[in-house]
């Protein structure tokens, strides 16, 4: 007994129906493009049910509606068929990668010059601010000698350290300061307590003061002893 083969017909999808309708009317894809204003690549995608090529749902529905109108199909009916085939439109939408702001920057000679100029200006401003803060502070004074308050020598040398650019006075008399900020001045003491006022001034007149009291006695003071 011979079996008769049954011809299997393709599934009549939305795309298949629209393609066959166009062919029955004898239109080429170029003519369809001209009439619908839909590019050929999208018409081919519709006819082959290749929905992934479309950017979003609006494009698909709009193009199907135009194509259905062109081939003589009822627009609402064909759209209903499309929605039933794909439910809530399960077509994968192409997502374009987001551009980072850094990708938008184009390096040009003009841009490089602008960046370098900005860096130089900021460096100069920073240096000025640092210098102003530095000179606005009163200079510090450190007394290095003598380190005791009672001395037995009439002539001694007062030594100290301050800012390199400072001006130093000891009891109103100017004292030279070397390039490292050290200063020294010989003084003669009187019997008893001797007071010295040491002033260090910066370029804008801010000053710092140290008071130095020295007790001078020709004879050493007797040491404290305990009598038996």
VOTIDO-742806 format. One line per field, with one value per atom (N, C-alpha, C): residue number from 1; residue in three letters; atom name; x, y, z. Coordinates in nm, 3 decimals, m for minus. Layout:
VOTIDO-742806
num c(NUM:...)
residu c(Ala:...)
atome c(CA:...)
xx c(X:...)
yy c(Y:...)
zz c(Z:...)
//
This chain:
VOTIDO-742806
num c(1:1:1:2:2:2:3:3:3:4:4:4:5:5:5:6:6:6:7:7:7:8:8:8:9:9:9:10:10:10:11:11:11:12:12:12:13:13:13:14:14:14:15:15:15:16:16:16:17:17:17:18:18:18:19:19:19:20:20:20:21:21:21:22:22:22:23:23:23:24:24:24:25:25:25:26:26:26:27:27:27:28:28:28:29:29:29:30:30:30:31:31:31:32:32:32:33:33:33:34:34:34:35:35:35:36:36:36:37:37:37:38:38:38:39:39:39:40:40:40:41:41:41:42:42:42:43:43:43:44:44:44:45:45:45:46:46:46:47:47:47:48:48:48:49:49:49:50:50:50:51:51:51:52:52:52:53:53:53:54:54:54:55:55:55:56:56:56:57:57:57:58:58:58:59:59:59:60:60:60:61:61:61:62:62:62:63:63:63:64:64:64:65:65:65:66:66:66:67:67:67:68:68:68:69:69:69:70:70:70:71:71:71:72:72:72:73:73:73:74:74:74:75:75:75:76:76:76:77:77:77:78:78:78:79:79:79:80:80:80:81:81:81:82:82:82:83:83:83:84:84:84:85:85:85:86:86:86:87:87:87:88:88:88:89:89:89:90:90:90:91:91:91:92:92:92:93:93:93:94:94:94:95:95:95:96:96:96:97:97:97:98:98:98:99:99:99:100:100:100:101:101:101:102:102:102:103:103:103:104:104:104:105:105:105:106:106:106:107:107:107:108:108:108:109:109:109:110:110:110:111:111:111:112:112:112:113:113:113:114:114:114:115:115:115:116:116:116:117:117:117:118:118:118:119:119:119:120:120:120:121:121:121:122:122:122:123:123:123:124:124:124:125:125:125:126:126:126:127:127:127:128:128:128:129:129:129:130:130:130:131:131:131:132:132:132:133:133:133:134:134:134:135:135:135:136:136:136:137:137:137:138:138:138:139:139:139:140:140:140:141:141:141:142:142:142:143:143:143:144:144:144:145:145:145:146:146:146:147:147:147:148:148:148:149:149:149:150:150:150:151:151:151:152:152:152:153:153:153:154:154:154:155:155:155:156:156:156:157:157:157:158:158:158:159:159:159:160:160:160:161:161:161:162:162:162:163:163:163:164:164:164:165:165:165:166:166:166:167:167:167:168:168:168:169:169:169:170:170:170:171:171:171:172:172:172:173:173:173:174:174:174:175:175:175:176:176:176:177:177:177:178:178:178:179:179:179:180:180:180:181:181:181:182:182:182:183:183:183:184:184:184:185:185:185:186:186:186:187:187:187:188:188:188:189:189:189:190:190:190:191:191:191:192:192:192:193:193:193:194:194:194:195:195:195:196:196:196:197:197:197:198:198:198:199:199:199:200:200:200:201:201:201:202:202:202:203:203:203:204:204:204:205:205:205:206:206:206:207:207:207:208:208:208:209:209:209:210:210:210:211:211:211:212:212:212:213:213:213:214:214:214:215:215:215:216:216:216:217:217:217:218:218:218:219:219:219:220:220:220:221:221:221:222:222:222:223:223:223:224:224:224:225:225:225:226:226:226:227:227:227:228:228:228)
residu c(Unk:Unk:Unk:Unk:Unk:Unk:Unk:Unk:Unk:Unk:Unk:Unk:Unk:Unk:Unk:Unk:Unk:Unk:Unk:Unk:Unk:Unk:Unk:Unk:Unk:Unk:Unk:Unk:Unk:Unk:Unk:Unk:Unk:Unk:Unk:Unk:Unk:Unk:Unk:Unk:Unk:Unk:Unk:Unk:Unk:Unk:Unk:Unk:Unk:Unk:Unk:Unk:Unk:Unk:Unk:Unk:Unk:Unk:Unk:Unk:Unk:Unk:Unk:Unk:Unk:Unk:Unk:Unk:Unk:Unk:Unk:Unk:Unk:Unk:Unk:Unk:Unk:Unk:Unk:Unk:Unk:Unk:Unk:Unk:Unk:Unk:Unk:Unk:Unk:Unk:Unk:Unk:Unk:Unk:Unk:Unk:Unk:Unk:Unk:Unk:Unk:Unk:Unk:Unk:Unk:Unk:Unk:Unk:Unk:Unk:Unk:Unk:Unk:Unk:Unk:Unk:Unk:Unk:Unk:Unk:Unk:Unk:Unk:Unk:Unk:Unk:Unk:Unk:Unk:Unk:Unk:Unk:Unk:Unk:Unk:Unk:Unk:Unk:Unk:Unk:Unk:Unk:Unk:Unk:Unk:Unk:Unk:Unk:Unk:Unk:Unk:Unk:Unk:Unk:Unk:Unk:Unk:Unk:Unk:Unk:Unk:Unk:Unk:Unk:Unk:Unk:Unk:Unk:Unk:Unk:Unk:Unk:Unk:Unk:Unk:Unk:Unk:Unk:Unk:Unk:Unk:Unk:Unk:Unk:Unk:Unk:Unk:Unk:Unk:Unk:Unk:Unk:Unk:Unk:Unk:Unk:Unk:Unk:Unk:Unk:Unk:Unk:Unk:Unk:Unk:Unk:Unk:Unk:Unk:Unk:Unk:Unk:Unk:Unk:Unk:Unk:Unk:Unk:Unk:Unk:Unk:Unk:Unk:Unk:Unk:Unk:Unk:Unk:Unk:Unk:Unk:Unk:Unk:Unk:Unk:Unk:Unk:Unk:Unk:Unk:Unk:Unk:Unk:Unk:Unk:Unk:Unk:Unk:Unk:Unk:Unk:Unk:Unk:Unk:Unk:Unk:Unk:Unk:Unk:Unk:Unk:Unk:Unk:Unk:Unk:Unk:Unk:Unk:Unk:Unk:Unk:Unk:Unk:Unk:Unk:Unk:Unk:Unk:Unk:Unk:Unk:Unk:Unk:Unk:Unk:Unk:Unk:Unk:Unk:Unk:Unk:Unk:Unk:Unk:Unk:Unk:Unk:Unk:Unk:Unk:Unk:Unk:Unk:Unk:Unk:Unk:Unk:Unk:Unk:Unk:Unk:Unk:Unk:Unk:Unk:Unk:Unk:Unk:Unk:Unk:Unk:Unk:Unk:Unk:Unk:Unk:Unk:Unk:Unk:Unk:Unk:Unk:Unk:Unk:Unk:Unk:Unk:Unk:Unk:Unk:Unk:Unk:Unk:Unk:Unk:Unk:Unk:Unk:Unk:Unk:Unk:Unk:Unk:Unk:Unk:Unk:Unk:Unk:Unk:Unk:Unk:Unk:Unk:Unk:Unk:Unk:Unk:Unk:Unk:Unk:Unk:Unk:Unk:Unk:Unk:Unk:Unk:Unk:Unk:Unk:Unk:Unk:Unk:Unk:Unk:Unk:Unk:Unk:Unk:Unk:Unk:Unk:Unk:Unk:Unk:Unk:Unk:Unk:Unk:Unk:Unk:Unk:Unk:Unk:Unk:Unk:Unk:Unk:Unk:Unk:Unk:Unk:Unk:Unk:Unk:Unk:Unk:Unk:Unk:Unk:Unk:Unk:Unk:Unk:Unk:Unk:Unk:Unk:Unk:Unk:Unk:Unk:Unk:Unk:Unk:Unk:Unk:Unk:Unk:Unk:Unk:Unk:Unk:Unk:Unk:Unk:Unk:Unk:Unk:Unk:Unk:Unk:Unk:Unk:Unk:Unk:Unk:Unk:Unk:Unk:Unk:Unk:Unk:Unk:Unk:Unk:Unk:Unk:Unk:Unk:Unk:Unk:Unk:Unk:Unk:Unk:Unk:Unk:Unk:Unk:Unk:Unk:Unk:Unk:Unk:Unk:Unk:Unk:Unk:Unk:Unk:Unk:Unk:Unk:Unk:Unk:Unk:Unk:Unk:Unk:Unk:Unk:Unk:Unk:Unk:Unk:Unk:Unk:Unk:Unk:Unk:Unk:Unk:Unk:Unk:Unk:Unk:Unk:Unk:Unk:Unk:Unk:Unk:Unk:Unk:Unk:Unk:Unk:Unk:Unk:Unk:Unk:Unk:Unk:Unk:Unk:Unk:Unk:Unk:Unk:Unk:Unk:Unk:Unk:Unk:Unk:Unk:Unk:Unk:Unk:Unk:Unk:Unk:Unk:Unk:Unk:Unk:Unk:Unk:Unk:Unk:Unk:Unk:Unk:Unk:Unk:Unk:Unk:Unk:Unk:Unk:Unk:Unk:Unk:Unk:Unk:Unk:Unk:Unk:Unk:Unk:Unk:Unk:Unk:Unk:Unk:Unk:Unk:Unk:Unk:Unk:Unk:Unk:Unk:Unk:Unk:Unk:Unk:Unk:Unk:Unk:Unk:Unk:Unk:Unk:Unk:Unk:Unk:Unk:Unk:Unk:Unk:Unk:Unk:Unk:Unk:Unk:Unk:Unk:Unk:Unk:Unk:Unk:Unk:Unk:Unk:Unk:Unk:Unk:Unk:Unk:Unk:Unk:Unk:Unk:Unk:Unk:Unk:Unk:Unk:Unk:Unk:Unk:Unk:Unk:Unk:Unk:Unk:Unk:Unk:Unk:Unk:Unk:Unk:Unk:Unk:Unk:Unk:Unk:Unk:Unk:Unk:Unk:Unk:Unk:Unk:Unk:Unk:Unk:Unk:Unk:Unk:Unk:Unk:Unk:Unk:Unk:Unk:Unk:Unk:Unk:Unk:Unk:Unk)
atome c(N:CA:C:N:CA:C:N:CA:C:N:CA:C:N:CA:C:N:CA:C:N:CA:C:N:CA:C:N:CA:C:N:CA:C:N:CA:C:N:CA:C:N:CA:C:N:CA:C:N:CA:C:N:CA:C:N:CA:C:N:CA:C:N:CA:C:N:CA:C:N:CA:C:N:CA:C:N:CA:C:N:CA:C:N:CA:C:N:CA:C:N:CA:C:N:CA:C:N:CA:C:N:CA:C:N:CA:C:N:CA:C:N:CA:C:N:CA:C:N:CA:C:N:CA:C:N:CA:C:N:CA:C:N:CA:C:N:CA:C:N:CA:C:N:CA:C:N:CA:C:N:CA:C:N:CA:C:N:CA:C:N:CA:C:N:CA:C:N:CA:C:N:CA:C:N:CA:C:N:CA:C:N:CA:C:N:CA:C:N:CA:C:N:CA:C:N:CA:C:N:CA:C:N:CA:C:N:CA:C:N:CA:C:N:CA:C:N:CA:C:N:CA:C:N:CA:C:N:CA:C:N:CA:C:N:CA:C:N:CA:C:N:CA:C:N:CA:C:N:CA:C:N:CA:C:N:CA:C:N:CA:C:N:CA:C:N:CA:C:N:CA:C:N:CA:C:N:CA:C:N:CA:C:N:CA:C:N:CA:C:N:CA:C:N:CA:C:N:CA:C:N:CA:C:N:CA:C:N:CA:C:N:CA:C:N:CA:C:N:CA:C:N:CA:C:N:CA:C:N:CA:C:N:CA:C:N:CA:C:N:CA:C:N:CA:C:N:CA:C:N:CA:C:N:CA:C:N:CA:C:N:CA:C:N:CA:C:N:CA:C:N:CA:C:N:CA:C:N:CA:C:N:CA:C:N:CA:C:N:CA:C:N:CA:C:N:CA:C:N:CA:C:N:CA:C:N:CA:C:N:CA:C:N:CA:C:N:CA:C:N:CA:C:N:CA:C:N:CA:C:N:CA:C:N:CA:C:N:CA:C:N:CA:C:N:CA:C:N:CA:C:N:CA:C:N:CA:C:N:CA:C:N:CA:C:N:CA:C:N:CA:C:N:CA:C:N:CA:C:N:CA:C:N:CA:C:N:CA:C:N:CA:C:N:CA:C:N:CA:C:N:CA:C:N:CA:C:N:CA:C:N:CA:C:N:CA:C:N:CA:C:N:CA:C:N:CA:C:N:CA:C:N:CA:C:N:CA:C:N:CA:C:N:CA:C:N:CA:C:N:CA:C:N:CA:C:N:CA:C:N:CA:C:N:CA:C:N:CA:C:N:CA:C:N:CA:C:N:CA:C:N:CA:C:N:CA:C:N:CA:C:N:CA:C:N:CA:C:N:CA:C:N:CA:C:N:CA:C:N:CA:C:N:CA:C:N:CA:C:N:CA:C:N:CA:C:N:CA:C:N:CA:C:N:CA:C:N:CA:C:N:CA:C:N:CA:C:N:CA:C:N:CA:C:N:CA:C:N:CA:C:N:CA:C:N:CA:C:N:CA:C:N:CA:C:N:CA:C:N:CA:C:N:CA:C:N:CA:C:N:CA:C:N:CA:C:N:CA:C:N:CA:C:N:CA:C:N:CA:C:N:CA:C:N:CA:C:N:CA:C:N:CA:C:N:CA:C:N:CA:C:N:CA:C:N:CA:C:N:CA:C:N:CA:C:N:CA:C:N:CA:C:N:CA:C:N:CA:C:N:CA:C:N:CA:C:N:CA:C:N:CA:C:N:CA:C:N:CA:C:N:CA:C:N:CA:C:N:CA:C:N:CA:C:N:CA:C)
xx c(0.087:0.000:0.089:0.066:0.150:0.090:0.185:0.141:0.156:0.054:0.059:0.115:0.223:0.286:0.199:0.186:0.106:0.198:0.163:0.244:0.227:0.342:0.339:0.353:0.254:0.255:0.326:0.397:0.464:0.363:0.407:0.321:0.299:0.175:0.143:0.155:0.276:0.303:0.265:0.273:0.244:0.336:0.464:0.559:0.532:0.498:0.468:0.346:0.242:0.119:0.146:0.224:0.252:0.336:0.432:0.517:0.434:0.348:0.266:0.168:0.117:0.025:0.096:0.219:0.298:0.324:0.361:0.392:0.269:0.153:0.030:m0.004:0.028:m0.001:0.108:0.215:0.318:0.413:0.428:0.518:0.654:0.757:0.891:0.915:1.022:1.055:1.091:1.153:1.187:1.062:0.959:0.833:0.764:0.773:0.713:0.784:0.914:0.990:0.946:0.930:0.893:0.754:0.661:0.523:0.503:0.573:0.552:0.648:0.758:0.865:0.935:0.929:0.999:1.117:1.236:1.355:1.345:1.412:1.404:1.448:1.554:1.604:1.498:1.411:1.304:1.190:1.162:1.060:1.102:1.230:1.281:1.274:1.304:1.298:1.155:1.056:0.916:0.876:0.912:0.873:0.939:1.056:1.126:1.106:1.017:0.987:1.113:1.200:1.324:1.302:1.241:1.200:1.315:1.426:1.537:1.608:1.585:1.654:1.595:1.473:1.404:1.447:1.462:1.507:1.409:1.279:1.180:1.043:0.949:0.815:0.741:0.760:0.687:0.720:0.849:0.890:0.819:0.818:0.758:0.610:0.535:0.391:0.363:0.441:0.421:0.450:0.560:0.597:0.499:0.453:0.355:0.226:0.185:0.062:0.075:0.187:0.208:0.209:0.281:0.294:0.159:0.079:m0.052:m0.141:m0.136:m0.215:m0.174:m0.044:0.009:m0.037:m0.034:m0.068:m0.218:m0.296:m0.440:m0.495:m0.415:m0.464:m0.531:m0.623:m0.684:m0.577:m0.548:m0.438:m0.458:m0.576:m0.601:m0.598:m0.646:m0.649:m0.507:m0.423:m0.287:m0.207:m0.234:m0.165:m0.211:m0.339:m0.391:m0.325:m0.305:m0.239:m0.094:m0.029:0.110:0.118:0.027:0.029:m0.001:m0.091:m0.120:0.001:0.075:0.193:0.302:0.314:0.427:0.385:0.259:0.214:0.234:0.307:0.335:0.464:0.482:0.597:0.728:0.761:0.881:1.004:0.990:1.104:1.218:1.337:1.454:1.490:1.490:1.519:1.668:1.723:1.865:1.890:1.982:2.019:2.156:2.161:2.288:2.366:2.494:2.573:2.579:2.567:2.573:2.716:2.726:2.857:2.899:3.021:3.076:3.117:3.112:3.146:3.289:3.376:3.516:3.531:3.437:3.445:3.412:3.345:3.306:3.420:3.527:3.637:3.732:3.761:3.856:3.979:4.094:4.218:4.270:4.281:4.334:4.447:4.534:4.641:4.587:4.474:4.415:4.373:4.315:4.274:4.394:4.502:4.623:4.682:4.686:4.739:4.654:4.522:4.433:4.455:4.474:4.497:4.628:4.735:4.866:4.859:4.792:4.779:4.705:4.600:4.523:4.607:4.688:4.774:4.875:4.935:5.034:4.970:4.852:4.782:4.750:4.700:4.667:4.792:4.904:5.029:5.075:5.065:5.106:5.017:4.886:4.792:4.822:4.850:4.883:5.009:5.110:5.235:5.214:5.133:5.105:5.034:4.932:4.858:4.951:5.037:5.132:5.227:5.277:5.372:5.306:5.181:5.110:5.088:5.048:5.027:5.158:5.266:5.396:5.443:5.431:5.482:5.385:5.259:5.162:5.178:5.249:5.272:5.393:5.387:5.505:5.616:5.741:5.851:5.874:5.910:5.939:6.080:6.099:6.231:6.268:6.391:6.442:6.575:6.584:6.707:6.796:6.916:7.008:7.111:7.143:7.243:7.217:7.222:7.252:7.132:7.160:7.052:7.026:7.100:7.077:7.041:6.978:6.936:7.039:7.128:7.231:7.369:7.445:7.579:7.679:7.805:7.913:8.009:7.978:8.061:7.991:8.066:8.009:7.972:8.061:8.036:7.992:7.876:7.826:7.773:7.739:7.682:7.543:7.446:7.309:7.298:7.260:7.248:7.106:7.060:6.926:6.902:6.780:6.742:6.602:6.583:6.453:6.438:6.340:6.321:6.437:6.468:6.583:6.571:6.450:6.430:6.386:6.390:6.343:6.448:6.398:6.483:6.478:6.595:6.602:6.656:6.592:6.638:6.652:6.759:6.777:6.785:6.684:6.671:6.686:6.619:6.614:6.734:6.832:6.951:6.940:6.961:6.954:7.066:7.031:7.127:7.124:7.241:7.247:7.199:7.133:7.080:7.141:7.198:7.261:7.157:7.203:7.111:7.038:7.071:7.000:6.912:6.910:6.825:6.890:7.021:7.090:7.136:7.131:7.179:7.256:7.346:7.423:7.462:7.469:7.504:7.573:7.693:7.763:7.704:7.688:7.633:7.714:7.716:7.781:7.674:7.690:7.590:7.626:7.526:7.543:7.515:7.566:7.543:7.392:7.342:7.200:7.125:6.999:6.912:6.926:6.943:6.951:6.837:6.760:6.645:6.677:6.644:6.664:6.533:6.498:6.377:6.423:6.394:6.436:6.314:6.320:6.207:6.251:6.167:6.190:6.071:6.098:5.992:6.006:5.888:5.893:5.873:5.861:5.859:5.735:5.627:5.505:5.483:5.584:5.576:5.522:5.485:5.438:5.559:5.544:5.660:5.630:5.738:5.731:5.835:5.805:5.893:5.928:6.056:6.102:6.162:6.131:6.189:6.296:6.416:6.527:6.575:6.572:6.619:6.744:6.853:6.979:7.025:7.061:7.113:7.265:7.332:7.479:7.533:7.628:7.696:7.844:7.930:8.073:8.117:8.056:8.091:7.984:8.026:7.926:7.837:7.708:7.618:7.651:7.647:7.677:7.573:7.622:7.528:7.461:7.340:7.261:7.318:7.349:7.400:7.314:7.320:7.241:7.337:7.318:7.404:7.361:7.463:7.435:7.409)
yy c(m0.119:0.000:0.123:0.206:0.327:0.439:0.509:0.625:0.751:0.834:0.961:1.069:1.129:1.233:1.358:1.411:1.533:1.653:1.751:1.873:1.954:1.987:2.065:2.213:2.290:2.433:2.508:2.614:2.694:2.765:2.793:2.867:3.008:3.046:3.177:3.285:3.332:3.439:3.573:3.676:3.812:3.847:3.820:3.851:3.774:3.644:3.560:3.613:3.651:3.702:3.831:3.921:4.048:4.026:3.933:3.904:3.848:3.750:3.689:3.790:3.878:3.981:4.074:4.110:4.197:4.126:3.997:3.921:3.903:3.880:3.864:3.990:4.106:4.233:4.271:4.193:4.214:4.330:4.365:4.475:4.420:4.494:4.461:4.532:4.490:4.557:4.704:4.733:4.872:4.957:4.901:4.975:4.992:4.887:4.897:5.003:5.010:5.112:5.252:5.270:5.401:5.442:5.347:5.379:5.395:5.312:5.315:5.408:5.448:5.529:5.451:5.319:5.232:5.170:5.178:5.128:4.978:4.935:4.795:4.699:4.737:4.644:4.617:4.714:4.691:4.610:4.633:4.554:4.407:4.382:4.245:4.182:4.262:4.211:4.173:4.253:4.222:4.092:4.078:3.960:3.832:3.845:3.728:3.713:3.795:3.792:3.813:3.899:3.931:4.061:4.049:4.168:4.230:4.161:4.212:4.331:4.353:4.463:4.598:4.599:4.725:4.783:4.914:4.980:4.964:4.971:4.960:4.922:4.904:4.856:4.951:5.079:5.178:5.163:5.138:5.121:5.000:4.888:4.767:4.789:4.839:4.859:4.959:5.067:5.169:5.116:5.040:4.987:4.879:4.795:4.692:4.757:4.863:4.932:4.989:5.052:5.108:4.997:4.888:4.780:4.714:4.694:4.634:4.721:4.851:4.945:4.937:4.921:4.918:4.791:4.675:4.551:4.520:4.607:4.591:4.510:4.490:4.420:4.520:4.468:4.550:4.576:4.704:4.740:4.688:4.711:4.669:4.517:4.450:4.303:4.245:4.297:4.243:4.276:4.394:4.429:4.339:4.303:4.211:4.076:4.030:3.902:3.908:4.019:4.033:4.028:4.097:4.101:3.963:3.887:3.753:3.661:3.679:3.596:3.622:3.746:3.782:3.830:3.810:3.848:3.996:4.028:4.168:4.213:4.169:4.211:4.167:4.040:3.982:4.003:4.086:4.113:4.172:4.123:4.178:4.312:4.412:4.547:4.572:4.625:4.658:4.776:4.761:4.868:4.919:5.046:5.106:5.135:5.102:5.129:5.277:5.309:5.448:5.500:5.618:5.678:5.743:5.717:5.784:5.925:6.016:6.154:6.166:6.074:6.081:6.049:5.967:5.931:6.049:6.150:6.265:6.364:6.349:6.445:6.412:6.509:6.494:6.577:6.510:6.579:6.653:6.783:6.867:6.953:7.005:7.094:7.212:7.266:7.379:7.340:7.218:7.169:7.147:7.090:7.067:7.198:7.299:7.430:7.489:7.473:7.524:7.455:7.321:7.246:7.289:7.299:7.339:7.479:7.570:7.707:7.711:7.630:7.626:7.573:7.469:7.413:7.516:7.591:7.693:7.802:7.847:7.954:7.907:7.783:7.731:7.718:7.678:7.665:7.801:7.903:8.038:8.089:8.068:8.113:8.041:7.909:7.833:7.883:7.916:7.968:8.103:8.188:8.320:8.305:8.216:8.195:8.141:8.046:7.990:8.097:8.183:8.287:8.389:8.427:8.524:8.469:8.342:8.282:8.274:8.246:8.231:8.363:8.471:8.599:8.669:8.623:8.686:8.638:8.526:8.477:8.547:8.586:8.645:8.540:8.579:8.482:8.430:8.303:8.242:8.282:8.285:8.315:8.202:8.153:8.051:8.099:8.110:8.153:8.029:8.034:7.921:7.940:8.065:8.095:8.236:8.260:8.165:8.079:7.964:7.871:7.872:7.959:7.973:8.118:8.141:8.277:8.348:8.278:8.338:8.314:8.422:8.412:8.486:8.450:8.515:8.589:8.595:8.668:8.797:8.904:9.035:9.043:8.992:8.997:8.859:8.856:8.729:8.753:8.647:8.656:8.594:8.675:8.624:8.565:8.440:8.372:8.316:8.317:8.265:8.232:8.188:8.152:8.202:8.253:8.304:8.278:8.344:8.328:8.390:8.334:8.380:8.526:8.569:8.705:8.803:8.762:8.848:8.954:9.059:9.164:9.151:9.145:9.121:9.246:9.278:9.386:9.332:9.373:9.342:9.475:9.502:9.630:9.749:9.737:9.846:9.854:9.768:9.769:9.657:9.692:9.593:9.492:9.366:9.257:9.184:9.150:9.084:8.939:8.893:8.757:8.692:8.570:8.505:8.437:8.373:8.315:8.191:8.146:8.034:8.078:8.208:8.259:8.270:8.246:8.257:8.400:8.442:8.576:8.565:8.661:8.666:8.810:8.843:8.979:8.974:9.036:9.046:9.159:9.135:9.236:9.236:9.353:9.366:9.376:9.302:9.296:9.386:9.433:9.511:9.421:9.458:9.379:9.372:9.252:9.234:9.180:9.218:9.166:9.252:9.186:9.253:9.202:9.297:9.262:9.288:9.191:9.206:9.173:9.262:9.242:9.212:9.091:9.048:9.045:9.121:9.133:9.083:9.000:8.953:8.995:9.070:9.121:9.061:9.034:8.990:9.110:9.083:9.191:9.279:9.227:9.308:9.363:9.355:9.416:9.330:9.204:9.116:9.077:9.081:9.059:8.963:8.907:8.818:8.867:8.852:8.908:8.801:8.806:8.719:8.807:8.778:8.848:8.758:8.816:8.739:8.811:8.745:8.802:8.727:8.803:8.744:8.810:8.729:8.780:8.764:8.882:8.881:8.913:8.830:8.853:8.820:8.912:8.889:8.765:8.741:8.626:8.518:8.397:8.290:8.288:8.259:8.252:8.129:8.144:8.029:7.921:7.798:7.686:7.659:7.611:7.582:7.460:7.474:7.359:7.341:7.227:7.196:7.183:7.267:7.264:7.153:7.088:6.979:7.036)
zz c(0.000:0.000:0.000:m0.096:m0.108:m0.025:0.040:0.121:0.038:0.045:m0.027:0.064:0.016:0.099:0.101:0.223:0.241:0.241:0.161:0.154:0.283:0.341:0.465:0.430:0.464:0.434:0.545:0.509:0.613:0.702:0.824:0.916:0.862:0.859:0.802:0.910:0.924:1.021:0.960:1.040:0.991:0.876:0.893:0.788:0.661:0.676:0.560:0.486:0.558:0.497:0.418:0.477:0.409:0.284:0.292:0.176:0.061:0.092:m0.011:m0.071:0.011:m0.039:m0.136:m0.103:m0.194:m0.326:m0.319:m0.440:m0.527:m0.464:m0.542:m0.618:m0.558:m0.625:m0.723:m0.727:m0.828:m0.798:m0.672:m0.634:m0.593:m0.629:m0.580:m0.447:m0.380:m0.253:m0.276:m0.391:m0.421:m0.436:m0.502:m0.517:m0.380:m0.299:m0.165:m0.081:m0.095:m0.022:m0.065:m0.194:m0.247:m0.201:m0.192:m0.157:m0.005:0.072:0.218:0.290:0.221:0.282:0.395:0.388:0.484:0.411:0.469:0.403:0.377:0.267:0.225:0.335:0.409:0.511:0.617:0.645:0.742:0.680:0.551:0.484:0.477:0.446:0.443:0.582:0.685:0.822:0.859:0.815:0.843:0.774:0.647:0.571:0.623:0.683:0.737:0.888:0.944:1.089:1.174:1.125:1.198:1.275:1.392:1.466:1.547:1.556:1.638:1.575:1.447:1.380:1.417:1.471:1.499:1.634:1.638:1.763:1.878:1.851:1.958:1.903:1.994:1.958:1.866:1.887:1.807:1.659:1.628:1.489:1.427:1.498:1.445:1.413:1.508:1.488:1.376:1.373:1.269:1.130:1.115:0.984:0.937:1.031:0.994:0.946:1.015:0.976:0.834:0.803:0.668:0.562:0.596:0.498:0.472:0.578:0.563:0.476:0.495:0.416:0.269:0.245:0.108:0.033:0.102:0.033:0.039:0.108:0.109:0.225:0.329:0.449:0.543:0.623:0.727:0.834:0.859:0.948:1.089:1.145:1.283:1.296:1.193:1.198:1.196:1.108:1.099:1.225:1.284:1.408:1.522:1.521:1.622:1.611:1.486:1.465:1.516:1.488:1.533:1.685:1.753:1.899:1.958:1.891:1.940:1.924:1.816:1.792:1.895:1.932:2.018:2.157:2.193:2.328:2.350:2.455:2.488:2.421:2.299:2.218:2.283:2.259:2.319:2.233:2.133:2.047:2.129:2.107:2.176:2.114:2.193:2.145:2.152:2.048:2.048:2.140:2.230:2.321:2.285:2.251:2.218:2.345:2.348:2.469:2.498:2.627:2.667:2.653:2.599:2.584:2.715:2.753:2.869:2.829:2.929:2.896:2.848:2.894:2.853:2.706:2.651:2.510:2.420:2.475:2.395:2.379:2.459:2.455:2.341:2.260:2.150:2.183:2.192:2.226:2.104:2.114:2.007:2.063:1.975:2.023:2.102:2.058:2.129:2.269:2.283:2.414:2.504:2.448:2.527:2.577:2.488:2.529:2.641:2.629:2.733:2.866:2.863:2.986:3.051:2.969:3.022:3.081:3.011:3.061:3.193:3.204:3.328:3.444:3.415:3.520:3.567:3.471:3.506:3.591:3.550:3.624:3.766:3.778:3.911:3.997:3.934:4.010:4.061:3.975:4.016:4.129:4.115:4.220:4.351:4.341:4.461:4.529:4.447:4.503:4.571:4.507:4.566:4.700:4.704:4.828:4.936:4.899:4.996:5.047:4.955:4.995:5.087:5.053:5.136:5.276:5.284:5.416:5.493:5.420:5.486:5.545:5.466:5.514:5.608:5.608:5.698:5.842:5.860:5.996:6.057:6.184:6.248:6.258:6.234:6.238:6.380:6.387:6.517:6.564:6.696:6.754:6.849:6.833:6.924:6.983:7.115:7.181:7.204:7.146:7.156:7.268:7.297:7.400:7.454:7.584:7.692:7.726:7.785:7.820:7.971:8.045:8.190:8.219:8.328:8.364:8.451:8.511:8.598:8.537:8.519:8.459:8.547:8.530:8.606:8.514:8.386:8.290:8.253:8.248:8.215:8.068:7.983:7.838:7.789:7.729:7.675:7.533:7.465:7.330:7.330:7.286:7.270:7.129:7.121:6.991:6.978:6.852:6.828:6.682:6.653:6.516:6.488:6.367:6.324:6.175:6.110:5.965:5.889:5.773:5.696:5.653:5.622:5.571:5.679:5.804:5.912:5.949:6.011:6.066:6.218:6.282:6.426:6.497:6.609:6.696:6.838:6.906:7.048:7.123:7.202:7.272:7.176:7.061:6.963:6.871:6.886:6.801:6.698:6.569:6.462:6.475:6.447:6.453:6.319:6.266:6.136:6.147:6.038:6.030:5.907:5.922:5.806:5.719:5.610:5.512:5.564:5.685:5.745:5.861:5.889:5.995:6.131:6.138:6.267:6.292:6.419:6.455:6.588:6.610:6.735:6.764:6.894:6.934:7.070:7.076:7.203:7.286:7.418:7.507:7.637:7.702:7.833:7.940:8.045:8.150:8.266:8.331:8.455:8.573:8.689:8.809:8.836:8.859:8.888:8.767:8.760:8.653:8.528:8.413:8.283:8.195:8.143:8.058:7.911:7.827:7.683:7.612:7.517:7.436:7.293:7.246:7.113:7.022:6.915:6.821:6.684:6.622:6.484:6.399:6.290:6.204:6.064:5.999:5.859:5.766:5.637:5.537:5.546:5.599:5.607:5.747:5.829:5.961:6.072:6.040:6.148:6.232:6.364:6.450:6.565:6.616:6.731:6.832:6.960:7.064:7.167:7.211:7.320:7.429:7.553:7.667:7.730:7.747:7.806:7.932:8.046:8.174:8.218:8.240:8.284:8.415:8.508:8.636:8.634:8.648:8.647:8.785:8.830:8.958:8.937:8.987:8.971:9.045:9.158:9.239:9.226:9.218:9.208:9.331:9.311:9.426:9.509:9.641:9.727:9.709:9.705:9.688:9.820:9.810:9.931:10.000:10.130:10.208:10.331:10.383:10.502:10.621:10.725:10.844:10.936:10.998:11.090:11.229)
//
